[in-house]
């Protein structure tokens, strides 16, 4: 968080954050017109998780970001090799459930 002013000083058109930061806290500091992406842990959830834990963690992340129209759900970085396809599908399923049901 101490670097947020420096990050914003880059004047990027969008920002993507890894899982080392709390996405809810980041969104509080970001201008509402700039897209913000991130930040489900690739190693903890996509690679080492289960479809159930990925879905739960994704829904938890989306609840933190609710109300931020500039937020785009994403992994916190690249999806690791050998991440189970079922975990990737669980992520997209959770996003679909969240937005289609208006949670």
HELIX and SHEET records of a PDB file:
HELIX    1   1 UNK A    4  UNK A    8  1                                   5    
HELIX    2   2 UNK A   23  UNK A   29  1                                   7    
HELIX    3   3 UNK A   42  UNK A   47  3                                   6    
HELIX    4   4 UNK A   51  UNK A   65  1                                  15    
HELIX    5   5 UNK A   85  UNK A  100  1                                  16    
SHEET    1   A 3 UNK A  14  UNK A  17  0                                        
SHEET    2   A 3 UNK A  35  UNK A  40  1                                        
SHEET    3   A 3 UNK A  71  UNK A  75  1                                        
END                                                                             
